[in-house]
C-alpha cells in the first residue's frame, strides 16, 4: 500500500463518519447523504481497484487514470462549492428574518387608517430625509412609514422631529435595500389597512407631484395590482440621466425581459405604487439591490397585473455619489441568475 492508497482510505473513512454524523443531526437531506456516501465508496473502490479508473479514463478519452481522478475531484469540488454557497445564502436570509422580526417587535406598531401610505426605506440619508419628509407632508400625505436600515449618521434625531407624523421601523444592523422593503411590506401586512402603498426613495430623486399619475392609472384600469414609474415613456423625462446610467438601465431592461419574460421600459425604477392587496402575493428574499430583479420575476410569475406611468427622476451630486458601479450591476445580474436557477 502506497501513501496515496493510505490517504484515500483515511479520507474516505473520515468522510463516511462525517456524513453519518451530519445526517443524524438532520443538517442536510438524504440526497446529500447519498452524495457523500458515493464519494466514500468511490474512494475505496479506486484505492483497491485502480484499473476501474483506467476504464473510466478510456471511456472519456483520458489517457491516464490520475487525470480521470482529477477531473472527478473537480466535479465534486464544484458541487460542494455550490452547496456551501447555497447554505451561505440561507444563513443570510435567516439573519435578515431575525433582524426583521426584532425591528417590527420593537416598533411602536402605529395603526394608521389612510388610503395612501408612503413607504420609505432609508440608510444614512440624514442629508436628504428631512426635505423628503417635508415635501411629502406639504403634498397632504400624512401616513408615512420609514424603514431605517441600520443608519449610523444621526438620522434618528431627524425622525424624532416627526414622531407624531410617521411610523418608524428600525433594523439594528444594515440589511440592504431588498430586506428593508420587505420589512416595510410585512409591517403593513400586519398593522395597517390602506388602498395603496407608495415606494418612495429617501435620497430626493422621486417627485411627489408624479403620484397622481399612478392613482389615475389605477382608476382607469381597476385590474392593476402595481404601477411602476418609468424614465423612458416620455423621452424628455430621461434627458437628465447621465449616459453611463442610461446604458446600464437599458441593459437591465433587456436582461429583465429575457429572464422574466416581462416587458418594462424601466425595470429598475424604485418609484412604484402597489395596491395593498398585492402585498399578499409578494415575498422578497433577496437583501441587496438585486431585489428589483426578483420583484419583477414575481410580478411575472405570480400573475400580478402591472402598468407604467412616466416619472421624472431628479439627479444631483448627492444622488450620483450613491450610485452603484457598472461592475456591481454585473454582480447583480449573476446573483439574480443564481437565485432563479440554483435556489
N, C-alpha and C positions, 0 to 999 in steps of 0.2 A: 504494500500500500504506500503510495507516494503522498507528498504533502497535500496535493490538490484533492486527492480522494478523501483524505482525513478532513480537509476543510469542508468539503461537500457534506460529509456525514454529520459533522458537528453543526454546520449551518442548518441543514435540513431538520435535525432533531430539535434545535432551538426554535426553528420556525414552527414546527409541529406543536410543541407545547405552548408557544405564544398564541397560536391560532386557537387552540382549545381554551386557553385562559380568557382571551378576548371574547370568544363566543359564549363562554359560560357567564360572563358579565353582561352579555347582550349589548355589546358595543357595536356590532355590525351584523349584517344579515347572513342567512345561510348561504347565499350565493357567494359572498366574500369569503366565508369559511371554506367553501369548496375550492375557491381560487388558491387560498393559502395551502390547502392540502394537496392540490395539484402540483404546486411548486415543490412541496416537500417530496412527493412521490417522484417527480421528475428528477430532483437532485440525487435521490437514492438510485434510481434506475440508471442515470447517466454515469454514476460512480461505479456500479458493478457491471454494467453492460454498455461500455463506451461505444461499441460498434453501432449501437442504435443511432447515435449522433451522426455517424458516417452515412447511415441510410437517409436520415433526415436531410443532411447536407447535400447528398447527391440528388435527392428529390427536388430540392430548390436550386440546384446548380451551384452549390457551395463546395469548394474544393476540400477544405479542412474541417474536421469536426469541431475544432476550437472556435472557428468562425461562426458555426451554427450556434454554439453556446453563447457567444457574444450577442448575436442578433436576438436570440430568445430572451436573454437578460435585458436587453434594451427595451423590448416589448413590455416585459413585466415592470421594468422601472417606470416606463411611461404610464402604464396603467395605475401603478401605485402613486405616482405623482398627481395624476388626475383625481385619485381617490382622496389624497391628502388635501388637495385644493378644494374639493367639494366639502370636506369636513371643516376647512378654514372658513368658507362662506357660511356654513351652517352655524358655526360659532359666532360669527359676526352678526348674523340675524338674531341669534338668541340674546346677545348683548344688547342689540338695538331694542328688542322687545322688552327686555328688563328695564332699560332706560326709559322707554315709553310709558310703561306701567307706573314706574316711580314718579314720572313727571305728571301724569294725569292724577294719580293719587294725591300728590302734594299741591295740586292746583286748587283754586277757590271754588271750582265747579259752578261757576255762574251759569244760570239758566236764563237766556235772553230770548224773548219772542220777537222776531222780526222777519220780514220777508227775505231780506238780503243780509248775508254775513260776509264780511271781508276777512279772508284768511291770509295772514302774512307770516311767512317763515323768515326769521332773521338771525344772522350770525355776524356779530361785530359790526353792526350798522349804525353806531351812535352818531356818525356824521350826517346821516340822512333820515333816520327813522322818525325823528320829531317832525320834520317838514312833511313827510309822507302821511303821518297820522293827522296832522293839521289839515292837509289838503282833503283827506277823506271826510273828516268831520265837517268841514266847510261845505262839502257837497251833500250834507244832510244824511250821511250814512253813519249810524252810531253803534252798530253791532260789529265790533272788531275783535277778532281772535288772533293773538300773536303767539306763535311758537318760537320761543327763543332757544336756539340750538347750541346752548353752552357758551354764550358770549362771555368774553373776558375784558371788554373795553368800557365798561361802565354803562351799558345800555339799560341796566335795571333801574338806574336812577331816573332815566327818562320815562320809563314805564310807570313809575310811581306818580308822575305828574298827571297821568291819565287813568289812574287805577279805578275811577268810577265810570270810565267810558269804554273800557276794554276788558277782555278776559285774557289771562296770560298763562301759558303752559311752558315750563322751562325744563329743558334737558340738562341734566347735571354734567354731562360731557357732550362734546360735539359729535353728532352722528351724521351730519351732512344733509343735503337738500331733500333727497327722496324720503329719508326717515322722518324729517321734520314735517313734510307734507302729509305723510301717512298718520303721524301723531295728531295733526290737526283734524284730519278726516275722522279718526277714531274718537276724538273728543266730541266732535259734532254728532257722530252717530249715537253717543251715549247721553249727551246732556242738552243739546239744542234741537229746536224744531224750526225750520225755515223753508223757504221755497228754493232759494238759490245760494250757492257758495261761490264766492269770487276769489280766485287765487291771484294775489297781488304782490308784486315784488317790493322788497324793503329798500331798494337802492335808488328809488326815484325814476326808474326807467318807464314805468307804466303811467298812463294818463287816466285819471278817474273820469274825465269827461267822455271817454270812449265807452263807459259802461252802458249807457242807454242803447247802444248798437247791439250789445249782447241780449239785453232784455227784449228788444224789438224782434230779434231773430227767434227767440222763444215764443213770442206772441204770434208771429207769422207761421211758425212750424211747431205746434204743440207737442209733436212726437219727439223732438230733440231732447237728448239727455245731457249733452255738453256742447258748448260753443267755444271755439278756440280762436284767439286773436291771430292775425296774420299781418306781417310787414309787407307782403308781396301781392295782395289782392288789388291794391291801388299802387301803381309803380312810384308815384310821387311820395308816398309814405315811406318808401325804402331808400330815399335819397340820402339820408343821414347815416346810413350804415357803412362803416369802413369796408373797403374792398375785401380784405382778408376774412373779415367776419362773414361777409355775404357769401364768399366762396365756401366757407365751412357750412353755412346754413343750407346752401344749395346741395352740397354733398350729403348733408344729413337728410334732406328731403328725399333724395334718390335712394339712400340706404334704407330709410324707413319704408318707402314704397316697395322695395324689393323684399325686405324681411317680414313686413307685417301685412302686406297686400292692402294698404290703405293709402289713399291719396290725400295729402295735406300740403298746402302751399308753403306752410311754415311749421314744420313738425315739432320744433323745439322752442316754440314760443310759450313762455310761462304764464301769459295772461289768458286765463281760462275761466269759464263760468260753468259750474255743474248744477244741474237740477239736484236738489237734496236727495231724492230717491235713487239717483245714480250712484251715490256713495256706497250703497249696499252691494253694488256689482264690482267694486274696485277693492284691490288688496295689494298694495305696493310692498315688495320685499327687498328692492334694491335701495341701498342707502344713498349712494352718491348721485352726481349729476346725470348719470346714465339712466336714472329713473324715468326720464322723459320717453325713452325708447320702450321701456316696459309698460308705461302708461298707454302709449299708442298701441302697443301689442294687445293690451287688454281691451281697449276700445274696439279693436277689430275683431278679436276672438270672442268676446262676450256679448256681442250684438248691441253695443252702446251706440245709439244714433248720435251723429255729430254734425256740426256745421262750422263755418268760419265767417268771421267779420274782419274788416280792415281796422288796424290799430296803428297808432304812432308810438314808436319806442324812442325815448329820449336818451341820447348818449352824451356823456360829459367825461371829463378827466377821471372822475371818481369811478364811474361805472366801467370805463375802459381799463382801469388798473385791476379790476376784479375779474377780467376775462380769463377764461381758460386758454391755454396754449393750443395750437393746432395739433401738437403731439398728444396732448391729453384727449382731444377729440378722437384720435385713433384708438386709444385705450378704451374709451367709452364704447366704441363700436365692438371691440374684442370682448369686452365684459358683457355686452348685450348678447352677442353670439353664444358665449359660454352659457348664459342663463337660459337662452332659448333652446339650445340643443343638448346641453350636458347636465342640466339640473332636473 
